[in-house]
Amino acid sequence: MRLIALIVLLIPVFLAGVGIKWMRDVVFAVQVNPFPNFTLQFIAGLLLFVLGMGFIGGFIFHRDRKNGKLAPRFQNKKEATND
């Protein structure tokens, strides 16, 4: 099960890396691009980067909330009222 979880977490990391590469290629005007327009390539790269990092950040936030490692303002309201 842990191997499957690792693979699921690596997919967004690779997508975010591809997004960074596409944005870098636009900024440094690399002529090999998968899109016909630099603006479209930059937007697609930014979208991949934000979605990939958002998934990883959400996973870490959910895991820490489940383990009780967050500040009280980020805890579930249901759990906070039971204390």
C-alpha positions in Angstrom: 0.0 0.0 0.0 2.8 2.4 0.7 4.3 1.9 -2.7 1.0 2.8 -4.3 0.8 5.9 -2.1 4.3 6.9 -3.1 3.4 6.6 -6.8 0.3 8.7 -6.3 2.3 11.4 -4.7 5.1 11.3 -7.3 2.7 12.0 -10.2 1.9 15.6 -9.1 5.5 16.2 -8.4 6.5 15.2 -11.9 3.6 17.3 -13.3 4.8 20.3 -11.3 8.3 19.8 -12.7 7.0 19.7 -16.2 5.1 22.9 -15.5 8.3 24.6 -14.2 10.2 23.4 -17.3 7.6 24.8 -19.7 7.5 28.2 -17.9 11.4 28.3 -17.9 11.4 27.5 -21.6 9.1 30.5 -22.3 11.2 32.9 -20.1 14.5 31.9 -21.8 12.9 31.7 -25.3 13.8 28.1 -26.0 12.6 27.3 -29.5 11.6 23.7 -28.8 8.1 23.9 -27.4 5.0 21.6 -27.4 2.6 24.6 -28.0 2.2 26.9 -30.9 2.1 29.9 -28.7 4.4 31.0 -25.8 1.6 32.5 -23.9 -0.4 29.2 -24.0 2.7 27.3 -23.0 3.3 29.5 -20.0 -0.3 29.3 -18.8 -0.3 25.5 -19.2 3.0 25.3 -17.2 1.6 27.6 -14.5 -1.5 25.5 -14.3 0.4 22.3 -14.0 2.7 23.8 -11.3 -0.1 25.2 -9.2 -2.2 22.0 -9.4 0.8 19.8 -8.6 2.0 21.8 -5.6 -1.6 22.3 -4.5 -2.1 18.5 -4.4 1.0 17.9 -2.4 0.3 20.8 0.0 -3.3 19.5 0.5 -2.0 16.0 1.2 0.5 17.3 3.8 -2.2 19.5 5.4 -4.7 16.7 5.5 -2.1 14.3 7.0 -1.0 16.8 9.7 -4.6 17.6 10.5 -5.4 13.9 11.0 -2.4 13.5 13.2 -3.1 16.6 15.3 0.0 18.5 14.4 -1.6 21.7 13.3 -2.4 24.9 15.2 -5.8 25.0 16.9 -7.3 27.4 14.3 -6.7 24.8 11.6 -8.2 21.8 13.5 -11.6 20.5 12.6 -14.4 22.4 14.3 -15.9 19.1 15.4 -12.7 17.9 17.1 -12.2 21.4 18.8 -15.6 21.4 20.5 -15.1 17.9 22.0 -12.0 19.0 24.1 
